[in-house]
Amino acid sequence: MTENMTIALIGGGRIGEALLGGLVAAGHAPERLVVAEPHAGRGAELTERYGVRTVTAIAEAVDGAGLVVIAVKPDVVASVLPDVAGALGDGAVVASVAAGVPTPTYEAALPAGTPVVRVMPNTAMLVGRSMSGISGGRDAGEAHVALVRGIMEAVGQTLVVPESKLDALTALSGSGPAYAFLVAEAMIDAGVDLGLTRDQATTLATHTIAGAGALMVETSSSPVELRAAVTSPGGTTAAAIRTLEKNGLRPAFYEATRACAERSAELGKRS
């Protein structure tokens, strides 16, 4: 669907580069990719690394593009939209990976009828393992959403949801990697307390979490089934699970994800 389409990325930071690298690795022609990056030195790095064209002017990047991806920080979105709107061609689709900025914000600033698709990726995008939520705006049809979904699958998995569910999705997958990092951090500190070196504890914790993630994704077993399979009655794992539950692990996650979703909704209202 995108073989003959020019894709413009507005922003060449970490997230923009992650998507750029995923597209090139997936076989998208570098000559069909253009990046608007205000810092010429950074743009030169991206050109050398991926063979794509980089420009400093947003309008120059947008001109002729069939898909424009807004990959700047949320507080910068409002400042780039006028330049995007002025150069956007008929039929072009605008996608955004800026967290917390709802589609009406884009629709109000862009030409009437512009299809807008909102994406909530996560930091695993940097290693091609993102879990991205995708929602179409008022004027985005199934084909527009499918277009953006195909692009995002170059850097991981996708799930299409109504925009009203994006705050909940943010609480699970958008912010979710931080929960896993925090669990790893706690496991490492606990391992050190048990007498392991920090390097040993780090290796054990991080590879254990990575392996558990692979089991959940690559087997047909549910998390409940996988946990039960390693929890022998009266055994060591059962003792650990009992203690975690006693200390409120499950209620803590309920409260944490609700706080995250509520904060996401608050930020969206400010955009």
Secondary structure, DSSP 4 states (H G I P E B T S, - for coil): --TT--EEEE--SHHHHHHHHHHHHTT--GGGEEEE-S-HHHHHHHHHHH--EEES-HHHHHTT-SEEEE-S-GGGHHHHHHHHHHHPPTT-EEEE--TT--HHHHHHHSPTT--EEEEE--GGGGGT-EEEEEEE-TT--HHHHHHHHHHHGGGEEEEE--GGGHHHHIIIIISHHHHHHHHHHHHHHHHHHTT--HHHHHHHHHHHHHHHHHHHHHSS--HHHHHHHT--TTSHHHHHHHHHHHTTHHHHHHHHHHHHHHHHHHHHHH-
